[in-house]
Structures are given as C-alpha cells and as structure tokens.
C-alpha cells in the first residue's frame, strides 16, 4: 500500500517541474542574445584600421605636436576655472552634472591652502553627499536584492563621519595598481548598487578607475581602516587602503614620471617580477604611464609598491620584449588613433568602471591618453575641452549627417546628452563612429540583440544621439 503523504509529495513535485518547464518556455532565451561582431549596416573590413585610414590623406602625418596637446590640456583647465564664461550654455550644463554625480569634480580643490576648520568642513560636505547618495536612492546587491536598513547602516558607519578631522590632516600617497575609486566604501564583494532586477548590472557605487602611480590626497580614513577617502584629478571617493602607499608630498612628486616613461598602448599589459618574465606582478591599462630604464635587451619599469607599514617603496619590474608599450607618447597621427581604437573593439560596456572596464567616454580618455591628452572621464565635461560647434535635431537627419562629416575624422568627438562617439569616417555618405554603449537593436527575426560593448557603427545607436543637441569637440 502506498503511503498517501509520499504519493502527494511526488504529485506536487511533478506539477512543480511541469510549471517550471512551461515558465522557462515563456521566458524565451536563457541569455541575452549577443549582437554579431559585424553589426548590421557594417562590413567586416570596417573593423580594421586600414579601411578607414586609407580613405583619407596622409594617415601618418602628425596632426599636432605634443607641445600643442599640452597647451590644450592647460587651456581646458583654465576654462573650467570660469564656468560662466563657457559658450553655448555649457557652464550651466556642467553645474547640473556636478550636482547629480556624487564625487565628480571639474578641478580638485586646493584643500591644503585652507584652514584646519575649512578643511574639515569641506571633507564633511563630501562625505555628507555620499551618505545622501546611499540613503536617498534605491540600491540592490549583487543579486539585485534590496538592502536592509541594517546593511545601509553598516555602509554609512564605515564612512566614520563623526571622526572626520580627528588627528588626521591631509596626507599624500600613490596608487600601487589600477584601482577603483568608490562613492561608498564597501567591505563585502556582494555590496554593489544594482539599479534594478532586469537587464542592467552596473555597480553604481563606483565612480571611476585611478591608474597605477596616480598621486592622491588622503582626506579621511574609514572606520575599519579598510578604505581611505581621497581626492584626485578624477574626483573624490574611497580607495582600498592596500591599494595606496603613503609618502611625503615631495617624495610623491619625485616619483611621478615626467620625462623618461613608457605608455601602455595595449588594452592591458602585464609587468613581471623577474627578468625571465614568468610571474606577473601587476598590470597596466591603455594610457597608463610608468617610469622606465633600459637594461640590456629588456625594459624595466619603476613601480610604486606598498610596504607592510603602508609607506611607499619604488621597485623595479620587467616587461616582455613584445610588450605593447611606447617609449613616451605615441605620435598623434590618424593611423595611430585608429590603431588604438581597434585594439579596444568588443570590450564590454562598463558604465561605472566597477569591473575595471570602460564606458563611452572613459574608453576615449584612455585612447587619447596615449598621445598626451588629458581628457575628462565625463561626456558633459568633455564638451568644454575644445568646443567646435553644434547642431540641433530640428535641422533634420540629413543636415546632422552633413554637420558630422564637415568635421575631420579620428580627432572629432561628438556628444549628445553626455554620450560620446569618435567620428572615424564616412561610407556611402553615412558617418561611422567608434562607440561604446549599453544598447540593443531588434533583429529581422524579431529577437532583440544586445551590443553592450565597444563597436563600429553609425551614430543612430543610442537612439537619442540624433534627438538631442549634438556638440562637436575637435582635438586639434
């Protein structure tokens, strides 16, 4: 005789499995469908540098010398000192961006020239804005589950707001690796800020990436000591303590390579602990710089390291013979720009940089860093770098395309609503761009195909690019 409870259990289990199978069928594909490498409307050869550089004249001619690039960097900093003087209402747009983007700065404030009380007040204002970001918005963890009040409280407590200014003062340091600068000091790996439980998984607790050997000012230490609040050219936020080495200001300045340096020209390049280049000691990302010294047939780099007591030590490491690096900045030529862009194709779109990836503007910042440009990591700020005109959507698509093609390729970045694209040329009267975005398109089979990576395409994705005011920035 069958046991009635056991029979009922088996019946319920079978019903559950049947329901689950039906539900899976209704949900469609298990994963989002990846758009093909060769996107609709493009050709396979468009993914090669020569396709674009051969369509122009003198692809190896230097566009402008390094001295002019440095002048442009300095002029940009000067422009940011007076936002009201910026053309085309850019000043107001930048001010709105600063209010909405916690941690973003135009230029880092000179806190060392303030009194002790003024320093404390400025640091409290920064941390207060981070606490507001944490408590006034909705956040989900790595599994897109909303946080409990206790978890939010733990993150706030780690900021140690009540201890700001206690026996600290402003200290100095160098990053010892490419590191994340965080809006919130998160001690647990699952503590991220996912916007919702649907398609996006970007961590909105992250602000940006700081390259290895970046000088920072240390403003405050978290409750556990696991994070330090710093300010740099890329904004203010929290860096893990083990990724930072402390030193006197003068020593930090001496360790920043000014003349003899190598630039990482690959997407990512390792350096090694020994001459035989067997064991990786660290990595450089495109645009990163390290001091170097040639030793025979091998190149050495000088890398900042953190000693056990937290202080700075400069150590030597080795690069392989075939390392994708340049001694000094690359010559600023159309061919070199396009070569660098193609090295960055098909990289995942990382909105906040929390995965050590890049978005639409940070990928261009890294690319043009290889030539000596110091571009901001924000598309709205970029418009002030070298404003070169704009066009309204009311002009119509044909006029918009004509306006795009009136600007030189490889050196023109077009920005709409903060989204940035690099113009690389035209084909059959249509402009094409190098872009990195998080969007998709409907296929002919009625499925949705997701790009969400760096690609070569027309300006029509994202859909809003032609629906807003487009600003042109020429890097010359």
N, C-alpha and C positions, 0 to 999 in steps of 0.2 A: 504493500500500500504506500502510495506517495505521501510525503509529508506536505500538508497544504501550504505551510509558510514557505517552504523551499520552492514549491511549484509557482506560487505567486511571485517570488523574487525573480525567478528565471523569466517569467512572463513580462515583468516590468523592465528587466534588463534588455530583453529583445525589443520591446517597444522603444526604449531609450536609444538603442543603437539605430533602429529604423528612423526615428525622428532626427537623430544627428546626421545620418546619411542624407536625408531629404534637405536638411538645413544647409549642408555643405554644397549640395547641388544648386540651391537657390543663391548662395553667396558668390558663385562664379569662381574665377581663378583663385588659386591659393595665394599667389603673389601678384603684385602689380606687374603688368606687362612692360618689359623694358623696350624702349624705342630702339630701332636698329642703329648701328654705328653710322650708316649712310642714311641720313634723315630724308623724308620725302621732300622733293624740290631741290635736292643737292646731288652732286656727283661724287663718286669715290675719290677722284683726284683732287677734289676741293679740300680734302683732309691732309694734303701735302703742302709744304711751304712754297715749292716752286710754281704751283698752279697760280698762286696769287702774285708772287714777286716777278715772275716772267711777264706778267701783263702790264707791268709798269716800266719806267725808265730808270736806269742807274740804281738797281737794288742794293748795290754795295757802297753807294755814296753816303758819307756821313751827313745826317740830317742837320744836326747842330753839334758843336763841340761840347765837351764836358763842362767847360767854363760857363757856357750859356745855360746848361742844365742847372748848374749850381746857382746861377743868377735867378733862374725861375723859381727854384726852391725858396730862396731868400725873399723874392718878391711875394710869393704866396704867404709866407709868414707875416710879412708886413701888411698885406691886405687883410689878414684875419685880425689885426690889431684895431681895425676900424670897420666893423660890420656895416655900420650905417652908410658908409661910402661905397659899398659894393653896388654894382649895376644890376638892373633887372629884378630888383626886389630880393636878391639872394641873401642879403643880411637878415631880413625877417624870416626867410625860409630856414636859414641856419639856426636862428634863435629858437624856432619851433622845434627843430630837430634836437637841439641840446636839451630842451625841456622834456622831451619824450624818450630820450635814450640815456638811461642811467649809466654814468661812467664816461660818457663821451665828452671830450673837450676839444676846443679849437687849438689852443696852445696851453701847455701845462702852466699853471700859475706859479710864480716865484715865491713859494711859501717861506723860503729861508730869510727873505728880507722883511717878514712880518714879525711883530712882537710875539712873545710866547702865548699870550691870550688870543691874539688874532689867529695864530696857527691852530690852536685847539678849536676855536670856533669854526674855522674852515674845514677841519677834519670831521668835526661833528656834523656839519652840514652834508658832507659826502656820505657818511655812514647813515645819517637820517634818511637820505634819498634812497639808499639801498634797502633800508628797513621798510620804507613806504612801498618800494617795488615788490618786496617779499609779501607784504601783508595786504596790499590793496588790489592785487591781481590774483587770478586763479592759476595754480600750478599743479602739475601731475608728475609723479615719479617715473622711473624708467619703464614701469608697466602701465603708465597713464592712469594711475590711481591717485586720487586727490590726497593731499597731505592732511594729517590730523592737526589739531591745534597744538598738541604736544610737539610734533615734529617741526612745525613752523617756529614754535618757541625755542627749540634746540638750535635751529639755524640762527635765530636772532641772538640768542645768548652767546653763540660763538663769535659774534661781532664785537662783544665786550664794549658796548657803547659807554657804560659808566666808568670805564678805565681809560678813556681817551685822554692823553696828556699826562698820565701818571708816570713820571720818571722815564720818559722815552725821548722826546725831541726827535728831530728829523735825522735819519741816518741814510747811508748810501750803500749801494750794492750793485752787483752784476748778475744777470741771469746766467745759469750754467747749462741751460738747454733751452730749446724752444718750449715755451710753457704757456699755459692758459692763464689769462687774467679774467677772474671771475667777479660777477656782480655780487654773488652770495658765496661765502666760504663754506663749501660743502665737504664734510668729512667722510660721508659714505658714498660709494660709487653709484648707488641707485638714486641718490638725491640729485635729480636734474629737474628742469622745468619744461615738461612737455605741454604744449598748448591745449591739446585735446586728444581724444582716443581714436581719431580717424587716421589720416594719412601722414601727417607731419610728425617727425620725431626729433626735431631740432631742440637742443638744450638751450633754453633762453636764460639760464643762469650765467651763461658765458658771454663775455664782452668781445674778446679778441685773442690773438696769439702774439706773444712777445718773442722775437728771435733770440737765439743764443747770443750772449755777450751784449745784451741791452742794458744800459745804465738806468737805474731807477732810484727814486727817493722813497725811503721807507717811512711811513707816517704812523703806523699803529700795528700792534700785534693782536691776533685773535686770542680768545680765552684759553684755548689749549696750547697755543703757540704753533699750531699746525699751519697757520696762514699768516702772511704779512700784507697789510694794506699798503699799496704802492701807487705812485703816480709816475707816468712816463709820457712820451710823445703820443702814445696810442690811447691814453685815457687813464682813469684811476679804477682800481679794483684789487682783488685779493689773489695773491700768488702763493702756492705751497712753499713753506719755509725751506724745504730741502732742495728747491729749485733755484735758490738765491744764495749768493755768497756776499758777506758783509766786508766792507773796506772803507778806509778814509776817502773822502771826496777826491783828493788829489790823486790817490792811487787808482781809483776807478777811471779817472780821466786819462791817466797814463796808459791804461790797459785797453783803451778803445782804439782799434787800428785806424790810423788816419792816412797813411801813405802805402806802406807795404802790406797789402791784404789780398786775399782771394775772395771771389764772389762765387757763391753756389749758383751755377747756371743749369743744373739738372733739377727735375721736380723734387728730388730728395737724394742726398748724397751722404754716405757714412764716412766717419773718420775712425782710425784704428789705434789700438793701444801699443802696437809694436811695428817695427819696420817691415815685418813679413805680412802685415795687413790681414791677419787671421781673425782677430777678435774686435768686434765693433765696440767703440767707446761712446759714440754719440752720432748724431745726425745733424745735417744742415738742410734747410729748405731753400727753395729758389729765392734768391735775393739776399740770403744771409751772408754776413762777412766775418772772416776771422783773419787775424794777423798770420803771416806765414814766413817761413825761412827755408830756402832750398838746401837740401843735404844730399849731395851727390845726384843720383838719378831719381830720388824720391822727394816729394814735397812734404814738409812738416807744417802743421798749423799750431798756433798757440791758443789753447782753450781755457776759459775760466773754469775752475773747479771749486767745490765747497768742501772745506776740511771739516773734521768732526766737530770742531768748536764753532762752526758756522762762518769762519773767515775765508777770505779769498786766497786762492793759490792758482798761479798760472802754470799750466802743464802743457807739454808737447804731445801731439798726436800725429798720425801719418795718414796720408791719402794714397790711394792706389794710382798707378801710372795713368790709367784711363779715366780717372775721376772727372766728372762733368763740372769743371770749375774754370774760372778765368782769373788770371793774374791782373787785378784791377778790374774796373768796369769794362763791359763789352762796348765796342764801338757802336754808336747809335745809328744803325742803318736799317732800311726796310727789311732786308733779308734776315738780319739778326732778330728783329722784332717778331717776324713771322715764324722763324725757327723756334723761338722761345714759346710762342703761343701754341704751336703744335706739340711741344713737349708736355703741355698741360691739358691736352684733349682728354675727354672721357673721365675726368675726375668728379667724384660725387659732389653735389651741391651741399655745402655745409654752411647754413645760414649764419651761425654764431661762431664757428671755429672750434666748437667743443670737441670735435673729432679730429682736430688738427688739420682740418680741411680748409676750403676756401669758398667764398661766395662770389657774386658778380663783380664786386669792386676789389676785394682783397686779392683775388687772383690777378687783377691788373696791377695792383700795387706791387705784388711780388715780381711780376713780369718786368715792369719798368724800373724796379729797384736794381736790376742787372745793369742798367745804363747810368745809374746815379740819381734818378728821380726819387723824390721823397713825397709820394702821393699819400693822401689820407685814406683810411680804410672805411670811408663813408661816402656814398654817392652824392649826397646833398653838399657835403663839404667840398667834394671834388669840383663842383661847378665853379667854385671860386678860385681854383688853381690857375686857370687861364681861359676865362670866359671868351668864347669865339662865336657868339651869336646863338639864335634860337629860332624855332618855327612853331606856330600854333597848329593844333589839329584842325581848326576851322579852314586851314588852307587846302586841305584835301590830301589824299594819299599820294597822288602824282606829284604835287608840289613838295610834299615831305620827302619823297624819294629824291627829287631833284636837289633839294637842300642838302640831304645827306651826301650825295655824290659831288656836290660842289666843294666838299672838304677833302683834304688829302687822306688816303688810306694809310693804315699802320700807325698813324700818330693822332688820329681823331677818336675821342671817346664821346659817345652820345648818351645823354642822361635824361630819363623821363621818370618823374616821381621817385627819384633816388636810385633807380635801376640803371646800371651802366653797361654799355656794349662797346667793343672796339671795332670800328669800321675797318674791314680788310680789303674791300674792293667791290667791283660790280661784275655781274654776269648777265648778259642779255637785258641790260637796262635795270636790273634789280640789285640793290645794295645787299651785301652779305656782311655778317658780323661774327666775331668771336665772342661768345657769351657763356655765362654760367647761370643757370636758373633752376627753379624747382617746379617747373610746369609740365604739362602733358598736352596731347592732342588726340582727337578722335580718328581712328583708322577707318579705312574703307570697309572693314569687316564689322564696324560698329563697336569694336573694342576701344578702350582708352589706353594709349601708350604713353609711358612716362619717360621723359628725358632726364630731368633732375641731375644734370651733370654739365660739364663744360663741353661745348659743341660749336660747330659752324652752321649757321642758319641765316634766314632772313630776319629783319627786325620785327616781324609780326608776332613773335612769341618773346616775352609775355604779351598778352593781348592788349594791355594798357599802353604799350610803348607808343602806339600811333594815336592814342586817345588823350594824351596829355601834352603839355608844353615840352618840347624836346630841346635841350640845351647842348651845345657843342663845345667841347674842350679840346683845343689843339695843343699838343705837346711839342711846340717849337717856338 
